[in-house]
Amino acid sequence: MEPIRKVGVVGAGQMGRGIAHVVALSGYDVAINDLSKEAYDAAVGAITKNLTRQASKGKITEDEKNAALGRISFAENYEGFSDADLVIEAATEDETVKRKIFVAVCPFLKPDAILATNTSSISITRLAATTDRPERFIGMHFMNPVPVMELVEMIRGIATDDATFARSRELVSSLGKTIAVSEDFPAFMVNRILLPMINEAVYTLYEGVGSVDAIDTAMRLGANHPMGPLQLADFIGLDTCLSIMQVLYEGLADSKYRPCPLLVKYVEAGWLGRKSNRGFYDYRGDEPMPTR
Ligand SMILES: NC(=O)c1ccc[n+]([C@@H]2O[C@H](COP(=O)([O-])OP(=O)(O)OC[C@H]3O[C@@H](n4cnc5c(N)ncnc54)[C@H](O)[C@@H]3O)[C@@H](O)[C@H]2O)c1
């Protein structure tokens, strides 16, 4: 089997750009596709900023930074993935969006290319079934922010073959990440545990038990969490949080996963957290300001 040299990334949002960053820094060529060139340009701007920060802290050299940037290119369409050995989908957490991407991308891929998804919650087996290669399809769940977080959850679909798992595992290890293997259950392990806690924090706010600041302070200082749950929700993206809760609610058919109506309302308002400059905090000023 050919070693992995080139990686395609679909989606240049928070996660796609983070994945491209670590993959390029580890010596692989990376082609990024998104709906517009503007999204790609914004991603390269963020990657440049983050690589510069790493270089200024002495974690990488200037040469490594420049070499990584030189390996990243724009794939205007899926033809740009025709020489990729692996394509990682990191588009919006919406099953319809992901299915459409897989159907469209498959005809352009090399027969032995691996297709991976960074989904936070959706069934790997079900997504794999929309492709022409369920045996070469895998869940590769990076954490946010990708350059900082050490874990990658790896999830096999029912059809994923051993060679795909082994090649994917080797690639992820070569990025300096630690792997935790999860069975293909809704939201896997990290989000199965984390998201109900975040949803409960939103209920705590909704029911008036505490303010945004009180809830986050309580969990930071009372449970020794590095970040409060509402701050973390803003960081993840409230749309992504809601999608994960919906997958848990529907996939496990248990009312304990019911998304909090306040979370639904925030998403309906377009208050998606840091990425839209407003969520449980307002990010337009110098300091994030709690909104409730
Ligand atoms: N945010 C997190 O903390 C986190 C952590 C782990 C995994 N994930 C998962 O990563 C994926 C992306 O999340 P994100 O936080 O980067 O979201 P995001 O909203 O920041 O970015 C999504 C990107 O996908 C692009 N996109 C949408 N449809 C597309 C299409 N058809 N073709 C190409 N690009 C398309 C959007 O333009 C956007 O740039 C989701 O599946 C999410 O569940 C997110």
The ligand as an SDF file (V2000), in Angstrom:
LIG
                    3D

 44 48  0  0  0  0  0  0  0  0999 V2000
  -16.3090   22.7310   16.8580 N   0  0  0  0  0  0  0  0  0  0  0  0
  -15.8150   21.7160   17.5410 C   0  0  0  0  0  0  0  0  0  0  0  0
  -15.4300   21.8690   18.7190 O   0  0  0  0  0  0  0  0  0  0  0  0
  -15.6870   20.3690   16.8900 C   0  0  0  0  0  0  0  0  0  0  0  0
  -14.8670   19.4090   17.4840 C   0  0  0  0  0  0  0  0  0  0  0  0
  -14.7140   18.1660   16.8670 C   0  0  0  0  0  0  0  0  0  0  0  0
  -15.3900   17.8980   15.6800 C   0  0  0  0  0  0  0  0  0  0  0  0
  -16.1910   18.8450   15.1220 N   0  0  0  0  0  0  0  0  0  0  0  0
  -16.8820   18.5210   13.8670 C   0  0  0  0  0  0  0  0  0  0  0  0
  -16.1480   19.0860   12.7920 O   0  0  0  0  0  0  0  0  0  0  0  0
  -17.0580   19.4370   11.7190 C   0  0  0  0  0  0  0  0  0  0  0  0
  -16.8830   20.9010   11.3960 C   0  0  0  0  0  0  0  0  0  0  0  0
  -17.1450   21.6810   12.5500 O   0  0  0  0  0  0  0  0  0  0  0  0
  -16.5920   23.1790   12.6900 P   0  0  0  0  0  0  0  0  0  0  0  0
  -16.6420   23.5170   14.1310 O   0  0  0  0  0  0  0  0  0  0  0  0
  -15.3230   23.3140   11.9220 O   0  0  0  0  0  0  0  0  0  0  0  0
  -17.7570   23.9770   11.9270 O   0  0  0  0  0  0  0  0  0  0  0  0
  -17.6530   25.4080   11.2080 P   0  0  0  0  0  0  0  0  0  0  0  0
  -19.0410   25.9210   11.1480 O   0  0  0  0  0  0  0  0  0  0  0  0
  -16.5930   26.2410   11.8400 O   0  0  0  0  0  0  0  0  0  0  0  0
  -17.1170   25.0540    9.7280 O   0  0  0  0  0  0  0  0  0  0  0  0
  -17.8350   24.2930    8.8080 C   0  0  0  0  0  0  0  0  0  0  0  0
  -17.2940   24.6370    7.4220 C   0  0  0  0  0  0  0  0  0  0  0  0
  -17.8560   23.7090    6.4800 O   0  0  0  0  0  0  0  0  0  0  0  0
  -18.1040   24.4360    5.3030 C   0  0  0  0  0  0  0  0  0  0  0  0
  -19.0460   23.7170    4.4600 N   0  0  0  0  0  0  0  0  0  0  0  0
  -20.3790   23.5510    4.6320 C   0  0  0  0  0  0  0  0  0  0  0  0
  -20.8910   22.8440    3.6030 N   0  0  0  0  0  0  0  0  0  0  0  0
  -19.8510   22.5430    2.7890 C   0  0  0  0  0  0  0  0  0  0  0  0
  -19.7490   21.8420    1.5500 C   0  0  0  0  0  0  0  0  0  0  0  0
  -20.8060   21.3030    0.9670 N   0  0  0  0  0  0  0  0  0  0  0  0
  -18.5260   21.7440    0.9940 N   0  0  0  0  0  0  0  0  0  0  0  0
  -17.4380   22.2770    1.5590 C   0  0  0  0  0  0  0  0  0  0  0  0
  -17.4860   22.9610    2.7260 N   0  0  0  0  0  0  0  0  0  0  0  0
  -18.6830   23.0870    3.3150 C   0  0  0  0  0  0  0  0  0  0  0  0
  -18.6120   25.7850    5.7960 C   0  0  0  0  0  0  0  0  0  0  0  0
  -18.5420   26.7650    4.7730 O   0  0  0  0  0  0  0  0  0  0  0  0
  -17.6650   26.0540    6.9610 C   0  0  0  0  0  0  0  0  0  0  0  0
  -16.5000   26.7240    6.5470 O   0  0  0  0  0  0  0  0  0  0  0  0
  -18.4550   19.0550   12.2190 C   0  0  0  0  0  0  0  0  0  0  0  0
  -18.7640   17.7780   11.7720 O   0  0  0  0  0  0  0  0  0  0  0  0
  -18.2790   19.0920   13.7300 C   0  0  0  0  0  0  0  0  0  0  0  0
  -19.2090   18.2890   14.4080 O   0  0  0  0  0  0  0  0  0  0  0  0
  -16.3380   20.0880   15.6970 C   0  0  0  0  0  0  0  0  0  0  0  0
  1  2  1  0
  2  3  2  0
  2  4  1  0
  4  5  1  0
  4 44  2  0
  5  6  2  0
  6  7  1  0
  7  8  2  0
  8  9  1  0
  8 44  1  0
  9 10  1  0
  9 42  1  0
 10 11  1  0
 11 12  1  0
 11 40  1  0
 12 13  1  0
 13 14  1  0
 14 15  2  0
 14 16  1  0
 14 17  1  0
 17 18  1  0
 18 19  2  0
 18 20  1  0
 18 21  1  0
 21 22  1  0
 22 23  1  0
 23 24  1  0
 23 38  1  0
 24 25  1  0
 25 26  1  0
 25 36  1  0
 26 27  1  0
 26 35  1  0
 27 28  2  0
 28 29  1  0
 29 30  1  0
 29 35  2  0
 30 31  1  0
 30 32  2  0
 32 33  1  0
 33 34  2  0
 34 35  1  0
 36 37  1  0
 36 38  1  0
 38 39  1  0
 40 41  1  0
 40 42  1  0
 42 43  1  0
M  CHG  2   8   1  16  -1
M  END
$$$$
